[in-house]
Amino acid sequence: MGNKLVRKRHIVEERYTKPQQGLYMSKDVDIKKLKKLILESKLAPCYLRV
């Protein structure tokens, strides 16, 4: 009878779950943790504006 709460999962391309060249120092970033946070929508994808 009530409304169903449905959370849509955003699809993020694989290339946006990794740091882009010049955005972060790759040695300072845990890639697995970064990817997990992006897919959980807790962190924005790594888009590089030019």
PQR file of N, CA, C, O and H, with PARSE charges and radii, in Angstrom:
ATOM      1  N   MET A   1       0.805  -1.186   0.000 -0.4000 1.5000
ATOM      2  CA  MET A   1       0.000   0.000   0.000 -0.0000 2.0000
ATOM      3  C   MET A   1       0.861   1.269   0.000  0.5500 1.7000
ATOM      4  O   MET A   1       0.449   2.300  -0.531 -0.5500 1.4000
ATOM      5  N   GLY A   2       2.010   1.192   0.574 -0.4000 1.5000
ATOM      6  CA  GLY A   2       2.888   2.357   0.615 -0.0000 2.0000
ATOM      7  C   GLY A   2       3.807   2.419  -0.589  0.5500 1.7000
ATOM      8  O   GLY A   2       3.852   1.503  -1.410 -0.5500 1.4000
ATOM      9  H   GLY A   2       2.345   0.354   1.005  0.4000 1.0000
ATOM     10  N   ASN A   3       4.525   3.501  -0.675 -0.4000 1.5000
ATOM     11  CA  ASN A   3       5.482   3.640  -1.764 -0.0000 2.0000
ATOM     12  C   ASN A   3       6.724   2.814  -1.480  0.5500 1.7000
ATOM     13  O   ASN A   3       7.172   2.699  -0.339 -0.5500 1.4000
ATOM     14  H   ASN A   3       4.488   4.246  -0.009  0.4000 1.0000
ATOM     15  N   LYS A   4       7.263   2.247  -2.534 -0.4000 1.5000
ATOM     16  CA  LYS A   4       8.496   1.479  -2.398 -0.0000 2.0000
ATOM     17  C   LYS A   4       9.685   2.401  -2.610  0.5500 1.7000
ATOM     18  O   LYS A   4       9.726   3.153  -3.583 -0.5500 1.4000
ATOM     19  H   LYS A   4       6.899   2.340  -3.461  0.4000 1.0000
ATOM     20  N   LEU A   5      10.633   2.347  -1.718 -0.4000 1.5000
ATOM     21  CA  LEU A   5      11.853   3.134  -1.888 -0.0000 2.0000
ATOM     22  C   LEU A   5      12.835   2.315  -2.701  0.5500 1.7000
ATOM     23  O   LEU A   5      13.309   1.268  -2.260 -0.5500 1.4000
ATOM     24  H   LEU A   5      10.600   1.736  -0.927  0.4000 1.0000
ATOM     25  N   VAL A   6      13.129   2.798  -3.874 -0.4000 1.5000
ATOM     26  CA  VAL A   6      14.055   2.108  -4.757 -0.0000 2.0000
ATOM     27  C   VAL A   6      15.186   3.060  -5.062  0.5500 1.7000
ATOM     28  O   VAL A   6      14.969   4.177  -5.530 -0.5500 1.4000
ATOM     29  H   VAL A   6      12.744   3.649  -4.232  0.4000 1.0000
ATOM     30  N   ARG A   7      16.384   2.611  -4.796 -0.4000 1.5000
ATOM     31  CA  ARG A   7      17.561   3.432  -5.071 -0.0000 2.0000
ATOM     32  C   ARG A   7      18.180   2.955  -6.375  0.5500 1.7000
ATOM     33  O   ARG A   7      18.591   1.801  -6.495 -0.5500 1.4000
ATOM     34  H   ARG A   7      16.561   1.702  -4.416  0.4000 1.0000
ATOM     35  N   LYS A   8      18.243   3.851  -7.346 -0.4000 1.5000
ATOM     36  CA  LYS A   8      18.856   3.503  -8.617 -0.0000 2.0000
ATOM     37  C   LYS A   8      20.365   3.488  -8.452  0.5500 1.7000
ATOM     38  O   LYS A   8      20.946   4.392  -7.851 -0.5500 1.4000
ATOM     39  H   LYS A   8      17.909   4.788  -7.248  0.4000 1.0000
ATOM     40  N   ARG A   9      20.984   2.467  -8.985 -0.4000 1.5000
ATOM     41  CA  ARG A   9      22.439   2.387  -8.929 -0.0000 2.0000
ATOM     42  C   ARG A   9      22.995   3.050 -10.180  0.5500 1.7000
ATOM     43  O   ARG A   9      22.656   2.678 -11.303 -0.5500 1.4000
ATOM     44  H   ARG A   9      20.513   1.733  -9.473  0.4000 1.0000
ATOM     45  N   HIS A  10      23.853   4.037  -9.965 -0.4000 1.5000
ATOM     46  CA  HIS A  10      24.453   4.742 -11.083 -0.0000 2.0000
ATOM     47  C   HIS A  10      25.560   3.886 -11.678  0.5500 1.7000
ATOM     48  O   HIS A  10      26.386   3.321 -10.960 -0.5500 1.4000
ATOM     49  H   HIS A  10      24.128   4.340  -9.052  0.4000 1.0000
ATOM     50  N   ILE A  11      25.560   3.801 -12.979 -0.4000 1.5000
ATOM     51  CA  ILE A  11      26.597   3.061 -13.685 -0.0000 2.0000
ATOM     52  C   ILE A  11      27.730   4.030 -13.997  0.5500 1.7000
ATOM     53  O   ILE A  11      27.509   5.082 -14.596 -0.5500 1.4000
ATOM     54  H   ILE A  11      24.889   4.260 -13.562  0.4000 1.0000
ATOM     55  N   VAL A  12      28.928   3.677 -13.593 -0.4000 1.5000
ATOM     56  CA  VAL A  12      30.108   4.503 -13.839 -0.0000 2.0000
ATOM     57  C   VAL A  12      31.063   3.701 -14.705  0.5500 1.7000
ATOM     58  O   VAL A  12      31.367   2.545 -14.410 -0.5500 1.4000
ATOM     59  H   VAL A  12      29.108   2.822 -13.106  0.4000 1.0000
ATOM     60  N   GLU A  13      31.533   4.326 -15.777 -0.4000 1.5000
ATOM     61  CA  GLU A  13      32.488   3.644 -16.644 -0.0000 2.0000
ATOM     62  C   GLU A  13      33.771   3.348 -15.871  0.5500 1.7000
ATOM     63  O   GLU A  13      34.183   4.116 -15.002 -0.5500 1.4000
ATOM     64  H   GLU A  13      31.286   5.264 -16.017  0.4000 1.0000
ATOM     65  N   GLU A  14      34.387   2.225 -16.205 -0.4000 1.5000
ATOM     66  CA  GLU A  14      35.590   1.760 -15.515 -0.0000 2.0000
ATOM     67  C   GLU A  14      36.702   2.815 -15.527  0.5500 1.7000
ATOM     68  O   GLU A  14      37.423   2.967 -14.540 -0.5500 1.4000
ATOM     69  H   GLU A  14      34.052   1.601 -16.912  0.4000 1.0000
ATOM     70  N   ARG A  15      36.840   3.537 -16.634 -0.4000 1.5000
ATOM     71  CA  ARG A  15      37.943   4.516 -16.732 -0.0000 2.0000
ATOM     72  C   ARG A  15      37.778   5.673 -15.757  0.5500 1.7000
ATOM     73  O   ARG A  15      38.757   6.352 -15.447 -0.5500 1.4000
ATOM     74  H   ARG A  15      36.255   3.413 -17.435  0.4000 1.0000
ATOM     75  N   TYR A  16      36.564   5.916 -15.264 -0.4000 1.5000
ATOM     76  CA  TYR A  16      36.347   7.003 -14.314 -0.0000 2.0000
ATOM     77  C   TYR A  16      36.495   6.564 -12.860  0.5500 1.7000
ATOM     78  O   TYR A  16      36.316   7.373 -11.949 -0.5500 1.4000
ATOM     79  H   TYR A  16      35.769   5.365 -15.516  0.4000 1.0000
ATOM     80  N   THR A  17      36.820   5.295 -12.634 -0.4000 1.5000
ATOM     81  CA  THR A  17      37.027   4.827 -11.263 -0.0000 2.0000
ATOM     82  C   THR A  17      38.506   4.806 -10.904  0.5500 1.7000
ATOM     83  O   THR A  17      38.876   4.377  -9.811 -0.5500 1.4000
ATOM     84  H   THR A  17      36.965   4.638 -13.373  0.4000 1.0000
ATOM     85  N   LYS A  18      39.350   5.267 -11.818 -0.4000 1.5000
ATOM     86  CA  LYS A  18      40.796   5.315 -11.582 -0.0000 2.0000
ATOM     87  C   LYS A  18      41.258   6.759 -11.699  0.5500 1.7000
ATOM     88  O   LYS A  18      40.704   7.521 -12.490 -0.5500 1.4000
ATOM     89  H   LYS A  18      39.049   5.616 -12.705  0.4000 1.0000
ATOM     90  N   PRO A  19      42.267   7.147 -10.921 -0.5600 1.5000
ATOM     91  CA  PRO A  19      42.771   8.520 -11.021  0.2800 2.0000
ATOM     92  C   PRO A  19      43.320   8.804 -12.414  0.5500 1.7000
ATOM     93  O   PRO A  19      43.995   7.964 -13.009 -0.5500 1.4000
ATOM     94  N   GLN A  20      43.023   9.993 -12.927 -0.4000 1.5000
ATOM     95  CA  GLN A  20      43.519  10.411 -14.230 -0.0000 2.0000
ATOM     96  C   GLN A  20      44.943  10.961 -14.086  0.5500 1.7000
ATOM     97  O   GLN A  20      45.370  11.319 -12.988 -0.5500 1.4000
ATOM     98  H   GLN A  20      42.474  10.675 -12.444  0.4000 1.0000
ATOM     99  N   GLN A  21      45.646  11.022 -15.170 -0.4000 1.5000
ATOM    100  CA  GLN A  21      47.013  11.550 -15.188 -0.0000 2.0000
ATOM    101  C   GLN A  21      47.014  12.978 -14.653  0.5500 1.7000
ATOM    102  O   GLN A  21      46.289  13.832 -15.163 -0.5500 1.4000
ATOM    103  H   GLN A  21      45.299  10.732 -16.062  0.4000 1.0000
ATOM    104  N   GLY A  22      47.813  13.239 -13.640 -0.4000 1.5000
ATOM    105  CA  GLY A  22      47.950  14.583 -13.100 -0.0000 2.0000
ATOM    106  C   GLY A  22      46.921  14.963 -12.052  0.5500 1.7000
ATOM    107  O   GLY A  22      47.037  16.025 -11.440 -0.5500 1.4000
ATOM    108  H   GLY A  22      48.402  12.545 -13.226  0.4000 1.0000
ATOM    109  N   LEU A  23      45.920  14.131 -11.828 -0.4000 1.5000
ATOM    110  CA  LEU A  23      44.890  14.458 -10.853 -0.0000 2.0000
ATOM    111  C   LEU A  23      45.342  14.099  -9.436  0.5500 1.7000
ATOM    112  O   LEU A  23      45.196  14.897  -8.511 -0.5500 1.4000
ATOM    113  H   LEU A  23      45.825  13.268 -12.324  0.4000 1.0000
ATOM    114  N   TYR A  24      45.886  12.908  -9.275 -0.4000 1.5000
ATOM    115  CA  TYR A  24      46.405  12.442  -7.986 -0.0000 2.0000
ATOM    116  C   TYR A  24      47.736  11.747  -8.230  0.5500 1.7000
ATOM    117  O   TYR A  24      48.015  11.280  -9.334 -0.5500 1.4000
ATOM    118  H   TYR A  24      46.006  12.259 -10.026  0.4000 1.0000
ATOM    119  N   MET A  25      48.539  11.686  -7.201 -0.4000 1.5000
ATOM    120  CA  MET A  25      49.747  10.860  -7.261 -0.0000 2.0000
ATOM    121  C   MET A  25      49.285   9.435  -7.004  0.5500 1.7000
ATOM    122  O   MET A  25      48.707   9.158  -5.953 -0.5500 1.4000
ATOM    123  H   MET A  25      48.312  12.066  -6.304  0.4000 1.0000
ATOM    124  N   SER A  26      49.527   8.527  -7.939 -0.4000 1.5000
ATOM    125  CA  SER A  26      48.985   7.173  -7.823 -0.0000 2.0000
ATOM    126  C   SER A  26      49.521   6.421  -6.608  0.5500 1.7000
ATOM    127  O   SER A  26      48.859   5.505  -6.119 -0.5500 1.4000
ATOM    128  H   SER A  26      49.997   8.752  -8.792  0.4000 1.0000
ATOM    129  N   LYS A  27      50.693   6.781  -6.112 -0.4000 1.5000
ATOM    130  CA  LYS A  27      51.225   6.088  -4.938 -0.0000 2.0000
ATOM    131  C   LYS A  27      50.477   6.478  -3.657  0.5500 1.7000
ATOM    132  O   LYS A  27      50.548   5.769  -2.653 -0.5500 1.4000
ATOM    133  H   LYS A  27      51.231   7.524  -6.509  0.4000 1.0000
ATOM    134  N   ASP A  28      49.763   7.602  -3.697 -0.4000 1.5000
ATOM    135  CA  ASP A  28      49.035   8.077  -2.522 -0.0000 2.0000
ATOM    136  C   ASP A  28      47.596   7.568  -2.455  0.5500 1.7000
ATOM    137  O   ASP A  28      46.898   7.821  -1.473 -0.5500 1.4000
ATOM    138  H   ASP A  28      49.705   8.178  -4.512  0.4000 1.0000
ATOM    139  N   VAL A  29      47.144   6.853  -3.490 -0.4000 1.5000
ATOM    140  CA  VAL A  29      45.740   6.457  -3.584 -0.0000 2.0000
ATOM    141  C   VAL A  29      45.606   4.938  -3.571  0.5500 1.7000
ATOM    142  O   VAL A  29      46.308   4.235  -4.297 -0.5500 1.4000
ATOM    143  H   VAL A  29      47.711   6.648  -4.288  0.4000 1.0000
ATOM    144  N   ASP A  30      44.694   4.443  -2.734 -0.4000 1.5000
ATOM    145  CA  ASP A  30      44.360   3.024  -2.732 -0.0000 2.0000
ATOM    146  C   ASP A  30      43.273   2.831  -3.792  0.5500 1.7000
ATOM    147  O   ASP A  30      42.119   3.197  -3.568 -0.5500 1.4000
ATOM    148  H   ASP A  30      44.123   5.014  -2.145  0.4000 1.0000
ATOM    149  N   ILE A  31      43.635   2.260  -4.945 -0.4000 1.5000
ATOM    150  CA  ILE A  31      42.752   2.138  -6.098 -0.0000 2.0000
ATOM    151  C   ILE A  31      41.483   1.355  -5.769  0.5500 1.7000
ATOM    152  O   ILE A  31      40.394   1.744  -6.193 -0.5500 1.4000
ATOM    153  H   ILE A  31      44.573   1.963  -5.127  0.4000 1.0000
ATOM    154  N   LYS A  32      41.605   0.265  -5.026 -0.4000 1.5000
ATOM    155  CA  LYS A  32      40.424  -0.546  -4.682 -0.0000 2.0000
ATOM    156  C   LYS A  32      39.447   0.240  -3.820  0.5500 1.7000
ATOM    157  O   LYS A  32      38.236   0.183  -4.032 -0.5500 1.4000
ATOM    158  H   LYS A  32      42.489  -0.051  -4.682  0.4000 1.0000
ATOM    159  N   LYS A  33      39.979   0.972  -2.849 -0.4000 1.5000
ATOM    160  CA  LYS A  33      39.127   1.752  -1.962 -0.0000 2.0000
ATOM    161  C   LYS A  33      38.471   2.900  -2.730  0.5500 1.7000
ATOM    162  O   LYS A  33      37.298   3.205  -2.514 -0.5500 1.4000
ATOM    163  H   LYS A  33      40.963   1.018  -2.677  0.4000 1.0000
ATOM    164  N   LEU A  34      39.223   3.530  -3.620 -0.4000 1.5000
ATOM    165  CA  LEU A  34      38.691   4.620  -4.438 -0.0000 2.0000
ATOM    166  C   LEU A  34      37.538   4.124  -5.310  0.5500 1.7000
ATOM    167  O   LEU A  34      36.486   4.761  -5.370 -0.5500 1.4000
ATOM    168  H   LEU A  34      40.176   3.282  -3.796  0.4000 1.0000
ATOM    169  N   LYS A  35      37.732   2.994  -5.982 -0.4000 1.5000
ATOM    170  CA  LYS A  35      36.709   2.420  -6.852 -0.0000 2.0000
ATOM    171  C   LYS A  35      35.446   2.079  -6.054  0.5500 1.7000
ATOM    172  O   LYS A  35      34.332   2.354  -6.500 -0.5500 1.4000
ATOM    173  H   LYS A  35      38.586   2.477  -5.933  0.4000 1.0000
ATOM    174  N   LYS A  36      35.623   1.481  -4.879 -0.4000 1.5000
ATOM    175  CA  LYS A  36      34.492   1.106  -4.035 -0.0000 2.0000
ATOM    176  C   LYS A  36      33.677   2.330  -3.623  0.5500 1.7000
ATOM    177  O   LYS A  36      32.448   2.300  -3.671 -0.5500 1.4000
ATOM    178  H   LYS A  36      36.528   1.257  -4.517  0.4000 1.0000
ATOM    179  N   LEU A  37      34.348   3.400  -3.221 -0.4000 1.5000
ATOM    180  CA  LEU A  37      33.655   4.615  -2.803 -0.0000 2.0000
ATOM    181  C   LEU A  37      32.918   5.268  -3.971  0.5500 1.7000
ATOM    182  O   LEU A  37      31.826   5.806  -3.789 -0.5500 1.4000
ATOM    183  H   LEU A  37      35.347   3.425  -3.182  0.4000 1.0000
ATOM    184  N   ILE A  38      33.504   5.227  -5.163 -0.4000 1.5000
ATOM    185  CA  ILE A  38      32.842   5.794  -6.342 -0.0000 2.0000
ATOM    186  C   ILE A  38      31.593   4.989  -6.675  0.5500 1.7000
ATOM    187  O   ILE A  38      30.540   5.572  -6.936 -0.5500 1.4000
ATOM    188  H   ILE A  38      34.392   4.791  -5.311  0.4000 1.0000
ATOM    189  N   LEU A  39      31.687   3.672  -6.673 -0.4000 1.5000
ATOM    190  CA  LEU A  39      30.543   2.834  -7.013 -0.0000 2.0000
ATOM    191  C   LEU A  39      29.432   2.905  -5.968  0.5500 1.7000
ATOM    192  O   LEU A  39      28.269   2.662  -6.290 -0.5500 1.4000
ATOM    193  H   LEU A  39      32.542   3.199  -6.462  0.4000 1.0000
ATOM    194  N   GLU A  40      29.772   3.234  -4.722 -0.4000 1.5000
ATOM    195  CA  GLU A  40      28.769   3.406  -3.664 -0.0000 2.0000
ATOM    196  C   GLU A  40      28.206   4.824  -3.644  0.5500 1.7000
ATOM    197  O   GLU A  40      27.401   5.157  -2.775 -0.5500 1.4000
ATOM    198  H   GLU A  40      30.717   3.432  -4.460  0.4000 1.0000
ATOM    199  N   SER A  41      28.622   5.660  -4.597 -0.4000 1.5000
ATOM    200  CA  SER A  41      28.196   7.070  -4.704 -0.0000 2.0000
ATOM    201  C   SER A  41      28.580   7.891  -3.484  0.5500 1.7000
ATOM    202  O   SER A  41      27.901   8.860  -3.145 -0.5500 1.4000
ATOM    203  H   SER A  41      29.275   5.389  -5.303  0.4000 1.0000
ATOM    204  N   LYS A  42      29.661   7.508  -2.827 -0.4000 1.5000
ATOM    205  CA  LYS A  42      30.158   8.275  -1.700 -0.0000 2.0000
ATOM    206  C   LYS A  42      31.265   9.236  -2.123  0.5500 1.7000
ATOM    207  O   LYS A  42      31.683  10.102  -1.355 -0.5500 1.4000
ATOM    208  H   LYS A  42      30.213   6.721  -3.103  0.4000 1.0000
ATOM    209  N   LEU A  43      31.728   9.065  -3.355 -0.4000 1.5000
ATOM    210  CA  LEU A  43      32.791   9.897  -3.894 -0.0000 2.0000
ATOM    211  C   LEU A  43      32.504  10.109  -5.372  0.5500 1.7000
ATOM    212  O   LEU A  43      32.007   9.209  -6.049 -0.5500 1.4000
ATOM    213  H   LEU A  43      31.389   8.361  -3.978  0.4000 1.0000
ATOM    214  N   ALA A  44      32.814  11.284  -5.865 -0.4000 1.5000
ATOM    215  CA  ALA A  44      32.558  11.603  -7.279 -0.0000 2.0000
ATOM    216  C   ALA A  44      33.576  10.888  -8.166  0.5500 1.7000
ATOM    217  O   ALA A  44      34.720  10.684  -7.761 -0.5500 1.4000
ATOM    218  H   ALA A  44      33.218  12.015  -5.315  0.4000 1.0000
ATOM    219  N   PRO A  45      33.160  10.508  -9.375 -0.5600 1.5000
ATOM    220  CA  PRO A  45      34.086   9.885 -10.317  0.2800 2.0000
ATOM    221  C   PRO A  45      35.234  10.821 -10.681  0.5500 1.7000
ATOM    222  O   PRO A  45      35.135  12.035 -10.507 -0.5500 1.4000
ATOM    223  N   CYS A  46      36.307  10.253 -11.180 -0.4000 1.5000
ATOM    224  CA  CYS A  46      37.519  11.021 -11.521 -0.0000 2.0000
ATOM    225  C   CYS A  46      37.432  11.528 -12.952  0.5500 1.7000
ATOM    226  O   CYS A  46      37.989  10.923 -13.867 -0.5500 1.4000
ATOM    227  H   CYS A  46      36.387   9.266 -11.322  0.4000 1.0000
ATOM    228  N   TYR A  47      36.726  12.647 -13.142 -0.4000 1.5000
ATOM    229  CA  TYR A  47      36.644  13.272 -14.455 -0.0000 2.0000
ATOM    230  C   TYR A  47      37.723  14.334 -14.535  0.5500 1.7000
ATOM    231  O   TYR A  47      37.936  15.075 -13.575 -0.5500 1.4000
ATOM    232  H   TYR A  47      36.274  13.138 -12.398  0.4000 1.0000
ATOM    233  N   LEU A  48      38.398  14.418 -15.653 -0.4000 1.5000
ATOM    234  CA  LEU A  48      39.431  15.428 -15.841 -0.0000 2.0000
ATOM    235  C   LEU A  48      38.942  16.409 -16.895  0.5500 1.7000
ATOM    236  O   LEU A  48      38.749  16.041 -18.054 -0.5500 1.4000
ATOM    237  H   LEU A  48      38.225  13.816 -16.433  0.4000 1.0000
ATOM    238  N   ARG A  49      38.743  17.645 -16.493 -0.4000 1.5000
ATOM    239  CA  ARG A  49      38.336  18.688 -17.439 -0.0000 2.0000
ATOM    240  C   ARG A  49      39.571  19.276 -18.082  0.5500 1.7000
ATOM    241  O   ARG A  49      40.594  19.505 -17.436 -0.5500 1.4000
ATOM    242  H   ARG A  49      38.899  17.943 -15.551  0.4000 1.0000
ATOM    243  N   VAL A  50      39.444  19.511 -19.366 -0.4000 1.5000
ATOM    244  CA  VAL A  50      40.578  20.096 -20.093 -0.0000 2.0000
ATOM    245  C   VAL A  50      40.153  21.420 -20.666  0.5500 1.7000
ATOM    246  O   VAL A  50      40.950  22.093 -21.320 -0.5500 1.4000
ATOM    247  H   VAL A  50      38.613  19.325 -19.890  0.4000 1.0000
TER
END
